[in-house]
């Protein structure tokens, strides 16, 4: 049983201020340590529940937060590359864990809420349904028939995941207070919740199904300013339908990151 863990940073337990997620800040090293701790808990729980292989991918800002010398040696590590969010993901994986995730842009009390780009993306839709990174990643995994089985993050993230994916295991490790502050559980309790969510999921994998939007799918991206749309507007496969809004159609969910 192979499990894929896609780790972001904003929803990691203990991270409660923006600086902990920003490379170059004085608090960044502490944030990376917290991310490493959550990941090792998740890896250990997966193996405890019967996983035979675990691949971990650090998706925050394209990777670089995790320390290989501190990672559980039973897992392997990769970063997004060649336009692929999860390069090793394929049909051989039994489930996807979205570790340390956050809510989509515009969510009330979602700690550091955004969708892909906090500086550019305002709204993203698949077949007219508003989704965030959870939806984008779930759709990508569905191309390979892999379901999202666990999501960890703040309370708003769990609510978004359950509304979109249905019966998904969630570990709520903190509560957003506005966008830039979070109230966090003690590490021992947060790690207990992450471990239990993964064990629960792996012991009953049959209950999960991939979230698979109907194909061909219409993707619509609205950015914050019209000049941000200019970057995409010259591409033949993308239609500009407003000053800030772009639209395209895909025939494969593997192309979900066309923007």
Secondary structure, 3 states (H helix, E strand, C coil): CEEEEEECCCCCCCCCCHHHHCCCCCCHHHHHHHHHHHHHHHHHHHHHCCCCEEEEEECHHHCCCCCHHHCCCCCEEECCECCECCCCCCCCEEEEEEEEECCCCCCCCCCCCCCCCCCCEEEEEECCEECCHHHHHHHHHHCCCCCEEEEEEEHHHHHHHHHHHCCCEEEEEEEECCCCCEEECCHHHHHHHHHHHHHHHHCCHHHCCCCCCCCCEEEEEEECCHHHHHHHHCCCCCEECCCCEEEEEECCHHHCCCC
